[in-house]
Amino acid sequence: MSKRLRNILVPIIAILLGIIVGTIIMVASGYDAVAAYTALWNGAFGNIYYTGEVVRQVTPYILAGLAVAFAFRVGLFNIGVEGQFMVGWLASVWVGLAFHLPKFIHLPLAILASIIAGALWAFIPGLLKARFRIHEVIVTIMMNYVALYVTNYIIQHVITNNADRTPSIPDSASLRSPWLASITDFSRLHWGIVLAIICCFIMWFLLEKTTRGFELRAVGFNQHAAHYAGMSVNKNIILSMVISGAFAGLAGAMEGLGTFGYVATKAAFTGVGFNGIAVALLGANTALGVFFAALLFGALEVGALNMPLAAGVPNELVDIIIALIVFFVASSYLIRWFIERISKKGVK
Amino acid sequence: MKKRKLGLALSLVLAAGTLLGACGKTTDNNNATNKGTKNAKPSFTVGMVTDVGGIDDKSFNQSAWKGLQEFGADNNMQKGTKGFDYLQSQSDADYSTNLNTLSRQGFSLVYGIGFMMQQAVDDIAKQQTKTKFAIIDAEVKEPNVASVLFKENEGSFLAGVVAGMVTKTNKIGFIGGMESAVIERFEAGFRAGVQAANPKATVDVQYAASFTSAEKGQAIASKMYSSGEDVIFAAAGGTGTGMFKEARDRKAKDPSKDFWTIGVDSDQTAEGVVTAGGKQVNVVLTSSMKRVDNAVKDISTKAMKGNFPGGQTTTYGLAEDGVGLAPLNDGMPNKDAIQKAVSDWQDKIKSGSVKVPATRAELKTFSAK
C-alpha cells in the first residue's frame, strides 16, 4: 500500500472509529444517536448562519494547526501555540486601538503586530533549545502561563483602567465585513479565512519547494545528519520556532481583529492552541491535511453546540465524542499497525 | 497481491460511504420534522446561555438555572424548545453562537448569564430585534435588552459584620477571583462590614486571578490560616472550593482551633461539613448570597406579563431580595448577638440610612455608625 494512501486512510478510519464508539456510548446511555448526529450536522451546516460560524471557527484552527505542524516537521513539539496565540491576539488589538490610520495601513499593521508578537514569544524557547538544549516542551508550557497572566495584566492595567476587556477596535483595523455578515445571516465570518488559506499555501511552498525548507525538513529527519551535511541545526531550530510562532500569532489576530474585535481577560486557556495539536496530528503535519482537519474540528465544535438543545444530548457526551476522535487519531499507530499487518498477509 | 490490498481499501471506503450516506438521509428527514414543529409554537418560552462554568458550577449559573426551573414549574412549562432550556458555552467564542441559536429557535426571552456576554448580547440584540434579551451583571443599552445588576456589596457587608464579630485574632482574609467591578463590590462591601462591626480587625485581600482554580484557592487559604487569620471570605467561584477544603482539613487535624469560611453566591453550607474530634461540625459561617434565581424569575414573569423592562437596568439589592445572607451556622459563638446585629444592619441598609460602599474609592470615605 502506498504511503500516501495510508496517510489518507488512517485519519479517516480514526474518525469513523470515533463516530462508531460515540454511537455505542450514546445508545448505551439511552440517547438517540441518529437525532444527535442530525443535530450535529444541522448545527454546523443546517443553516447558512451556522456554516458561517463554522468557517469562522475553522480559521484560527487552521493557523494553530499549521503552527504545530510546522514545528513538528523540524522535529520540535511546540506546545506553546496557545501562549503565542494569546500574545498575538493582544498585540493585534493593541495596535488596533492605539493608532488611527486609514484601513489599508492599519489592518496590515495590526496583523503584522500579531505575527511579530507570536514569533517573538516562540523565539525564546527556540533560542533556549538551540543554545542550551533546554527542552522546548517544558519551556513552551511555562511560556503559556506567562502569556496568560501577562496578557491579563496588560489588559487590566496598561490598556484599560482595571476593566475586564478592552474597548472594541475601530473598523479600520477590523477583518470583519458587513458583506460577509450579510451573506451568512449575521454570522461572525471574516476575511481571515483567506489569510489562513494563503498560509497553508506558504507552508507547503516553504517546506516543499525551497532550499530553506529542505534544510528545515532535514533537521527534522535527523539532526546529526543535517549537521554533518553542513547545515546549521541551531539556526534552523530557531527559525522553525519563529515561523511556527508567527502562524500562532496570526491565529490570535483572527480572534482579535475578526471574531471578537477586542481582547478580554481570561481565567483559563482558550484551547485553540491545544486543539491545534490535535488538528496537526489528524492532518499528518501537512498543509492540506491541516486544512481538512481544522474543517472537521471547527464543524464538530460549532455543530456540537446544537446537540443539547435539538437532541437532548448533554454537553459532556459531546465532549466525549470529540475526545474519542482525537484519541483514535492519536492512536493512529494502532491503525497503521493493523493496516500493515493486513498488507503483509497479502505479501505472504 | 496488490489487488487484494486495494480491494480491502475499497471495501473500507465503501463501508464508510454507506455509513455516512445513512447519516445524510436521516438528516434530511429530521430537518423537515424540526421545521414542522417550529411553526406551531405559540406560547412564551425562555432560554439561557451559561458561561463556561455550566449549570452545575455551584454558584452563579446554577442559581440562574434554578430560577428558570422554578419559573417553568410555576407556569407549567416543560424543559425543551417549547418551554425553558439552557445552552452551555465551551469557550468565549460560543456565547454569540449560543445566543443566536436560542433566538433563532424562537425563544421569547433569552438570558446571557455573566458580564462576559455583554458584547455578544449587544450585537445580537441589534440583529434579532424580535427576541427579548436579558443580561446578568452587565449593562446593554438596547430597547429589547433588560440589564440586571446586583448590589453584591450589600450582601457581603452583612458577611463582613459576621466575620468581624466572630474573629478572635482580629485578622480576616478575603479571596477574590479575578479583579473586576463585580468582585470589587464584594470586596468593598465586605471590608466595610468588618470595619463597621469590629474596627480593630484587619482584612487581608488576595486575588487568585482565576475563578476555576481550586488549588490556588487552597494555597491562598493555607497561607492566610497560617498567618493567624481565622475567618476567610472567598468571592471567587470555583476557586473558593479550595478554601473550603483547606478549612476542613485543618479543622479535622486541630478541632480546638477556629478555621471559619464564608461562602458566596448560593448557600454553600454543604461545603463545610467535616468530622473533627469525633463529632460533625461545619466550618461555613454563612454565605453572601446573590439571588440570580430571584432576578431571573422576576424578569421572566415581567416579560411574560408584557411589562418587560427593555432598555432599562434593574438593580437588585437587599430591599429587592436580590442579595442576602444565608442562615447562620449554629456552631458559631454568641450566634444570637450576631444574628441581631445582622438584622439591625439589614434594616439600616434597606431603609437607606446606611449606604454600603461599592468601590475601594468609596470605602475610603465610608464611616459606619
Chai-1 contact restraints between the chains, C-beta under 6 A:
chainA,res_idxA,chainB,res_idxB,connection_type,confidence,min_distance_angstrom,max_distance_angstrom,comment,restraint_id
A,M1,B,K5,contact,1.0,0.0,6.0,A-B,restraint_1
A,L16,B,A16,contact,1.0,0.0,6.0,A-B,restraint_2
A,V34,B,T26,contact,1.0,0.0,6.0,A-B,restraint_3
A,Y37,B,C23,contact,1.0,0.0,6.0,A-B,restraint_4
A,T38,B,T27,contact,1.0,0.0,6.0,A-B,restraint_5
A,T38,B,N30,contact,1.0,0.0,6.0,A-B,restraint_6
A,W41,B,T27,contact,1.0,0.0,6.0,A-B,restraint_7
A,E53,B,T97,contact,1.0,0.0,6.0,A-B,restraint_8
A,D164,B,S180,contact,1.0,0.0,6.0,A-B,restraint_9
A,F186,B,Q127,contact,1.0,0.0,6.0,A-B,restraint_10
A,T259,B,A93,contact,1.0,0.0,6.0,A-B,restraint_11
A,A267,B,S210,contact,1.0,0.0,6.0,A-B,restraint_12
A,A267,B,F211,contact,1.0,0.0,6.0,A-B,restraint_13
A,A267,B,T212,contact,1.0,0.0,6.0,A-B,restraint_14
A,A268,B,T212,contact,1.0,0.0,6.0,A-B,restraint_15
A,G271,B,S91,contact,1.0,0.0,6.0,A-B,restraint_16
A,L305,B,D94,contact,1.0,0.0,6.0,A-B,restraint_17
A,L305,B,T97,contact,1.0,0.0,6.0,A-B,restraint_18
A,L305,B,N98,contact,1.0,0.0,6.0,A-B,restraint_19
A,L309,B,L87,contact,1.0,0.0,6.0,A-B,restraint_20
A,N315,B,Q88,contact,1.0,0.0,6.0,A-B,restraint_21
A,S343,B,K5,contact,1.0,0.0,6.0,A-B,restraint_22
A,G346,B,M1,contact,1.0,0.0,6.0,A-B,restraint_23
A,G346,B,R4,contact,1.0,0.0,6.0,A-B,restraint_24
A,G346,B,K5,contact,1.0,0.0,6.0,A-B,restraint_25
